[in-house]
Amino acid sequence: MELTRIIHPVGQGGFYSETLRCSENEINVIYDCGGNNIITMENYLENYYPNRFNHKIDAVFISHLHDDHINGLKYLLNNYNVKFLFLPQLTQDEQLELLFYLILKNRGGDPDNYEMLTSILTENQYNETQVIRVSHSNGNDNISAEINGNDINIEEIPQEKNTINTGTKIYFKHKWLFIPYNPPVKTNKGNSFYDYFKKELIISDFSFDELPSIVRNNGLEKCKGIYRDFFGNNHNAYSMTLFSGVAEPDYRFIYYCDYCEDICFCLPHWRKRESWCSPNCLYTGDFDTQNQFDNMKSFYGPFWEKIGSIQVPHHGSRNNFCPQMYEYAHHVFISVRERNRYHHPSVNTLIGIKQMHCNLEIITESLSSMKMFHYKI
């Protein structure tokens, strides 16, 4: 089996692709599809995305539905043959919070992706793409190493499959796994935002299609106040991670060093050497590691120490840094805009990752920053 992994230079967002080849079979998988803005993302997909010639994509996994992670998704779904779209399953409150936040961010106007978002949130099909939702974790679940009857073959997903459980192994040739983790629901004040929203605006039930006009009719400042009173500044309550790696967690990866001419003992922590060349990767989106790390590590249990590459969550924000996350990883990458108003990545994050003796790559919107990795497994 061969794997080609590309960390795409899209700036403040995330766009990662993998191509797996086994004998005569090949699959293409994407995690997130967003960058600095829609124009630059569409230009990149049209001119620089290597898969633009055959237009075949087997699966797209989306961490969360914020603009900087999906502003290329509509173009991708409209111009490529995308078979499956995997999304974190959202509660009614989470759906309303997401759409409300995007409208407020757009100063009351309809966000560019609003029609697509409402469609993929409520329908099981978008154009020819089958939409599959990944349920929330219960906080106590964890996965075993074995593929069982509840897991699915990425080449043979049935048409009626619209939801899967967190931890379902999506396998390719029984040799490679994609394992999504949608963290537990994060509640706020123990109340329903849907009910709070209706009460504050004195309205009855409404559809998401009506939401932009509701905001305009009630005034932007009033609606912003409702959002702040309920959520504060937190609008990264969920983000689905994805493990992509070899199906056998006990498969040993040994790093051979030209200097040592054998198994490498010149690394800072020789105990890590088994994962040093591992092709296994963890994609994180904007995952909340400071509050959810222990749950995630326990969930991925048998695979955790074999993860060789990790996407730094939330563009290197210091609020999402957890040093234990990088204990076994060798290769770490951050997707970030060269100049951004959030001051990402945080200096504290960069120092912390270096202190964990990881090889750090910062991927920006510059084409020269693109990274491609090729493994033979």
C-alpha positions in Angstrom: 0.0 0.0 0.0 1.1 3.6 -0.7 0.0 6.8 0.9 0.5 10.3 -0.3 -0.5 13.0 2.2 -0.6 16.8 1.3 -0.8 19.7 3.7 -2.2 22.3 1.4 -1.1 26.0 1.6 -4.5 27.7 2.2 -3.6 30.0 5.1 -6.0 30.6 8.0 -8.1 27.4 7.6 -7.5 23.8 6.9 -7.2 21.6 3.8 -5.6 18.2 3.9 -5.8 15.4 1.4 -4.7 11.8 1.2 -4.5 9.3 -1.6 -4.2 5.6 -0.8 -3.3 3.1 -3.4 -3.5 -0.7 -3.0 -3.0 -2.9 -6.0 -5.3 -1.5 -8.7 -7.5 0.4 -6.2 -7.1 4.1 -5.2 -9.1 6.3 -2.9 -8.9 10.1 -2.3 -9.9 11.5 1.1 -10.0 15.1 2.3 -10.2 16.6 5.8 -11.6 20.1 5.9 -11.8 22.4 2.9 -11.3 26.1 3.9 -8.8 28.8 3.8 -8.3 32.6 4.0 -11.4 33.3 1.9 -13.7 31.8 -0.8 -11.9 33.5 -3.7 -8.5 32.1 -2.8 -9.9 28.7 -2.0 -11.7 28.4 -5.3 -8.6 29.6 -7.2 -6.5 27.0 -5.4 -8.9 24.2 -6.1 -9.2 25.1 -9.7 -5.5 25.6 -10.4 -3.3 23.9 -7.8 -5.2 21.0 -6.2 -3.4 17.9 -7.7 -6.6 15.9 -7.9 -8.3 18.5 -10.2 -7.7 16.3 -13.3 -9.8 13.2 -12.4 -12.3 15.0 -10.1 -12.8 11.9 -8.0 -13.0 12.2 -4.3 -14.3 9.2 -2.2 -14.8 11.0 1.1 -14.7 14.5 2.7 -14.5 14.8 6.5 -15.4 18.2 8.0 -14.2 19.1 11.5 -16.8 21.8 12.1 -18.8 24.2 9.9 -17.1 27.5 10.5 -16.2 29.5 7.4 -12.5 29.1 7.5 -12.8 25.3 7.4 -15.5 25.1 4.7 -15.4 28.1 2.4 -14.1 25.9 -0.4 -16.6 23.1 0.3 -19.4 24.3 -2.0 -17.0 24.6 -4.9 -15.6 21.2 -4.2 -19.1 19.6 -4.0 -20.2 21.4 -7.2 -17.2 20.7 -9.3 -15.9 17.3 -8.1 -17.4 13.8 -7.9 -17.6 13.6 -4.1 -19.1 10.3 -3.0 -19.5 10.9 0.8 -19.5 13.9 3.1 -18.9 13.2 6.8 -20.1 15.8 9.2 -20.3 16.0 13.0 -23.9 15.5 14.0 -25.2 18.6 15.6 -28.0 19.1 18.1 -30.7 21.7 17.3 -29.0 24.2 19.6 -25.6 23.6 17.9 -27.2 24.1 14.5 -28.9 27.4 15.5 -25.7 28.7 17.2 -23.7 27.9 14.1 -26.0 29.6 11.6 -26.7 32.6 14.0 -23.0 33.2 14.5 -22.3 33.1 10.8 -25.1 35.6 10.1 -23.8 38.0 12.8 -20.3 37.7 11.6 -21.6 38.6 8.1 -23.2 41.7 9.7 -26.8 40.4 9.1 -26.3 39.4 5.5 -26.6 35.9 4.1 -23.2 34.1 4.4 -21.9 32.8 1.0 -22.3 29.2 2.2 -25.6 29.7 4.0 -27.8 27.8 1.5 -25.3 24.9 1.3 -25.0 24.8 5.1 -28.8 24.6 5.7 -29.0 21.9 3.1 -26.3 19.6 4.4 -27.5 20.1 8.0 -31.0 19.0 7.2 -30.8 16.8 4.1 -29.1 13.4 3.4 -28.0 14.4 0.0 -26.3 17.4 -1.6 -26.2 17.1 -5.4 -24.8 13.6 -5.9 -23.0 13.5 -2.6 -24.3 11.3 0.3 -24.2 13.2 3.6 -23.3 11.1 6.7 -23.4 12.4 10.2 -21.1 11.2 13.0 -22.9 11.1 16.4 -21.5 12.7 19.5 -19.4 10.7 22.0 -21.0 10.0 25.3 -17.7 10.9 27.0 -17.0 7.3 28.2 -16.7 5.4 25.0 -13.4 4.1 23.5 -12.4 2.0 20.6 -10.9 -1.4 20.2 -8.3 -2.3 17.7 -10.4 -4.9 15.8 -12.7 -4.2 12.9 -16.2 -5.5 13.7 -19.6 -5.8 12.0 -20.5 -2.2 12.8 -17.6 -0.8 10.8 -17.8 0.1 7.1 -15.8 -0.3 3.9 -15.2 3.1 2.3 -15.7 1.5 -1.1 -19.1 -0.1 -0.2 -21.0 2.3 2.0 -24.7 1.6 1.5 -26.9 4.4 0.1 -29.2 4.3 3.2 -26.3 5.1 5.6 -26.9 8.6 6.9 -25.5 8.4 10.4 -22.7 6.5 12.1 -21.5 6.2 15.7 -18.4 8.0 16.9 -15.6 5.5 16.6 -16.9 3.7 13.6 -13.9 2.4 11.7 -14.1 3.4 8.0 -11.6 1.0 6.4 -9.9 0.5 3.1 -8.8 -3.0 2.2 -8.8 -3.9 5.9 -5.4 -2.2 6.0 -6.1 1.5 6.6 -8.6 3.1 8.9 -10.3 6.5 9.2 -11.8 6.9 12.7 -13.8 10.1 13.5 -14.3 11.4 17.0 -17.1 13.8 17.7 -16.7 15.0 21.3 -19.5 15.1 23.9 -22.2 17.8 23.6 -21.1 21.0 25.4 -24.0 22.6 27.2 -24.3 26.2 28.2 -26.1 27.2 31.4 -28.1 24.0 31.2 -30.6 25.8 29.0 -31.7 25.4 25.4 -30.4 28.2 23.2 -33.3 27.5 20.8 -35.9 28.3 23.5 -33.8 31.2 24.8 -33.6 32.7 21.2 -37.4 32.4 20.7 -38.1 33.9 24.1 -35.8 36.9 23.7 -37.1 37.7 20.2 -40.8 36.8 21.1 -41.2 34.5 18.1 -42.7 31.0 17.6 -41.1 28.2 15.8 -39.1 29.2 12.7 -37.1 27.5 10.0 -33.4 28.1 9.4 -34.2 29.7 6.0 -36.0 32.5 7.9 -33.0 33.2 10.2 -31.3 35.9 8.1 -34.6 37.9 7.9 -35.2 37.5 11.6 -31.8 39.0 12.4 -32.4 41.9 10.0 -35.9 42.6 11.4 -34.7 42.7 15.0 -31.5 44.6 14.4 -27.9 43.4 14.4 -27.0 44.9 17.8 -29.9 43.3 19.6 -29.1 39.9 18.1 -25.4 40.3 19.0 -26.4 41.0 22.6 -28.5 37.8 22.6 -25.5 35.8 21.4 -23.1 37.3 23.9 -25.4 36.9 26.8 -25.8 33.2 26.2 -22.4 32.1 24.8 -19.9 34.8 25.8 -17.0 34.5 23.4 -17.1 30.8 23.0 -18.0 29.6 19.5 -15.7 26.6 19.2 -17.7 24.2 21.3 -17.3 21.3 18.9 -14.8 20.0 16.4 -14.6 16.5 15.0 -11.1 14.9 14.9 -10.1 12.2 12.5 -7.5 9.4 12.9 -6.0 8.2 9.6 -3.7 5.3 10.0 -2.7 1.6 9.7 -5.4 -0.8 10.9 -3.0 -2.7 13.1 -2.0 -0.6 16.2 0.7 -3.1 17.1 2.4 -2.6 13.8 5.9 -1.4 14.6 7.5 1.6 12.9 11.2 1.8 13.4 13.2 4.9 12.4 16.6 4.2 10.8 19.1 7.0 11.0 22.0 7.6 8.6 24.1 8.8 11.5 23.5 5.7 13.6 23.3 3.4 10.6 20.7 1.5 12.5 17.8 2.1 14.8 18.1 5.7 15.9 19.3 6.3 19.4 20.4 9.9 18.9 16.8 11.2 19.1 16.0 13.3 22.2 13.6 10.7 23.5 14.6 7.2 22.3 11.4 5.7 23.8 9.4 7.5 21.1 11.3 5.9 18.2 8.5 3.4 17.4 6.2 6.3 16.2 9.0 8.3 14.6 8.3 7.3 11.0 4.7 6.3 11.5 2.3 7.3 8.7 -0.6 7.6 11.1 -2.0 11.1 11.4 -4.5 12.9 13.7 -6.4 15.8 12.2 -8.0 18.1 14.8 -9.7 21.1 13.2 -10.3 23.5 16.2 -10.6 20.7 18.8 -10.7 21.9 22.4 -7.7 20.1 23.8 -7.6 21.9 27.1 -11.1 20.6 28.1 -11.4 17.4 25.9 -7.9 16.0 25.6 -8.3 13.2 28.2 -11.5 12.0 26.6 -10.0 11.9 23.1 -6.8 10.2 24.2 -8.8 7.5 26.1 -11.1 7.1 23.1 -8.2 6.4 20.6 -6.5 4.2 23.2 -4.8 1.4 21.3 -3.8 3.8 18.4 -2.6 6.8 20.5 1.1 6.0 20.8 1.3 5.2 17.1 0.3 8.6 15.9 3.3 10.1 14.1 1.8 13.4 12.8 -0.7 15.8 14.4 -2.4 18.9 13.1 -2.1 21.6 15.8 -5.7 22.6 16.6 -7.1 26.0 16.1 -4.2 27.4 14.2 -1.9 27.2 17.2 -4.1 29.2 19.6 -2.6 29.2 23.1 -6.1 28.4 24.4 -6.0 25.1 22.6 -2.5 24.0 23.5 -2.0 20.8 25.6 1.6 19.6 25.8 0.6 16.0 26.5 -1.0 15.8 23.0 2.5 15.8 21.4 4.2 13.3 23.7 4.5 10.6 21.0 4.2 12.6 17.8 7.2 13.4 15.5 5.7 15.6 12.9 3.4 18.5 13.8 1.9 21.1 11.5 0.0 24.3 11.8 -2.2 25.9 9.1 -2.2 29.7 9.5 -2.3 33.0 7.6 1.0 34.8 7.4 -0.6 37.9 8.8 -3.7 37.4 10.9 -5.6 39.5 13.5 -5.7 36.6 15.9 -1.9 36.5 16.3 -1.8 32.8 15.5 0.2 30.8 16.2 0.8 31.7 19.8 4.5 32.0 20.8 3.6 29.9 23.9 2.3 27.1 21.6 5.4 27.2 19.4 7.7 27.0 22.4 5.7 24.2 24.0 5.8 22.1 20.8 9.5 22.6 20.5 10.0 21.5 24.1 8.2 18.3 23.2 11.0 17.7 20.6 8.6 17.7 17.7 9.4 18.6 14.1 7.2 21.6 13.5 5.9 22.8 10.1 4.0 26.1 9.6 1.9 26.0 6.5 0.7 29.4 5.2 -1.0 30.6 2.0 2.4 30.6 0.3 2.6 27.8 -2.3 6.2 27.2 -1.3 5.0 26.1 2.2 3.0 23.1 0.9 4.2 19.8 2.3 3.8 16.4 0.7 4.6 13.1 2.3 4.8 9.7 0.7 4.8 6.4 2.5 5.2 2.8 1.5 3.5 0.6 4.0 
